[in-house]
Structures are given as structure tokens and as C-alpha cells.
């Protein structure tokens, strides 16, 4: 188990190529579906994430919306200052 805010990677075996014995097996790494909000420290089904590792749940984002965004389209990571989209087009 990783520390709070640490990204955990797991091997996705479904992507392995098993067509022939001589073919090299290929796969991919994907992010584990575990989200822990950095503000409330609860495990969530969804969190907005930043590449720096910061995660925030929808409840905490709603409470801190006034300080995280100025236009409702993007939010600013409080740890690294990166501007991230909400994903609403």
C-alpha cells in the first residue's frame, strides 16, 4: 500500500499478447483506481488529480471552489500551481 498521495501502479495483464510463443509479450502500466483526497484524507471513488500527485474529492472541491478556480473551467493545483481542466467542455 502506498503512502498518502503516492501513485500506485499495477500491471494490466489483459493487454498481454498471447498469440504466439515466439512473440514478445506486451502490456501496459495503468494507474490503480484508488483515490485518497488530500484535504479530507478519505478514500473516494473519484478525485480530480494533478500530475504532481495532488488529489481532491468533489466535496472538498465544492467547499474550496472559490479559491481553486476563477472561471469554472480550470482549477489550479495548490501544491505545484499547475492549471488543470475540470473536463467539462
N, C-alpha and C positions, 0 to 999 in steps of 0.2 A: 504494500500500500504506500502510495506517495505522500509526501508532506502536503500541507495546505497550499494550494495554488500551483503545485507541481504537476506538470503534464505527464500522464501515464500513457504509454504506447503499447499496443497489443498487435500480435501478428494475425492477419486475416488469412486463414488457411483456405478460405473459399476461392481465393484468387490464384491458387497454385495450378500450374499447368501439368496435367497428368496424362496427356495424350500418348506420349511415347517414352520408353525407358531412356533413350539417348538424349531427349530434350531436357534442357536445363529447367529446373523448377523456378517459376517466378511467382512473386506475390507482392504484397504491398503492406506498408505500415499504415495504420489508421489510429485516430485518437479514440481513447476509451470514452464511453458515454457516461462519464461521472463528472458532475459539475458541483463545485462547492463555492458558494458565494463568499467573497472575501469580507463583506460587511457584516452579514448575519451569521456566518460560519455554518450554515445549514446545507445539506446535500439537496440539490434541486434536479428536476428533470430537464431544465433549460437555464442557461445563463448566457448573457452577452459576454464574449471573450475578446481579449486583446492578445496579439502575438507575444507580448511580454509576460503573459500568464495571468493577468488580472481577470477576474470573473465577477459578474454582478447579476443577481437574480432579478426578475421582473418587479417584485415587490419593493426591493431596495432601489431599483432604478426609478420607480414611480415616486418614491419618497424623496429622492435626490435629483429628480429630473431638472429642477431649476438650476442646479449647479453643474450638471453634466452636459447640457446642450443649450444652444441659443436659438436653433432654428427647427428643432424637432425632427430633423432628417439625419443628422450625425451626432455622435456623442464623443466626448473627449476622455481618454483614459487618465485617471488621476495619478497613476504611477509613472507613466512614461510620456504623457502628453500627446499620444497618437490620436488622430481623428479617425473614428470608426463609424461605418454606416449602421443604421438600425436595421436595414434590409427591407424597408418599405419603399417601393418605387413610386 
